[in-house]
């Protein structure tokens, strides 16, 4: 089943790569903007 699974895995990784990068960038921005030690992020835009 590798001949089906590997291409699907690669396709899925390519599709979600940009969303993961956007999530990381937003998290970095939030961490810089906050002064408290505890940050709770509500990432509804990335579902």
N, C-alpha and C positions, 0 to 999 in steps of 0.2 A: 504494500500500500504506500510505500515511500514515493512512488512515481506520481501519486495524486497529492499526498500530504505536503511534500516539500514545496511545490509551486504555490499551493494555497497558503502555506505559512509565509512565504516570501511576499506574495500579493498582499496579505493582511498586514504585514510589517510595513510595507511601503505605504499603504493607505493610512495607517495610524501615526506614522512618523511625524508628520507636520502638526498633528494635534498634540502629541506628546511634547514636541518642542515649544509650542505655544503655551502649554500648561506650565512647563519649567520656567519660561520667561516671565509669565504672570506671577508665579510663586516667588521668583527672585525680586521682582518689583515690589511685591507686597512685603517681603521681608526687609527690604531697605526702607520702605515708607513707615513701618511700624516701629514704635519704641518699646512696646511691652515685650515681655519674655515669651508669652504664650500667643500664638497666632492660630486662629481657626479660619481655614479657607473653605468657602462654599463654592465649589467649582461646578455649578449647574450648567454652565455654558459648554462644558467638555464632556457631557454625557452622550 
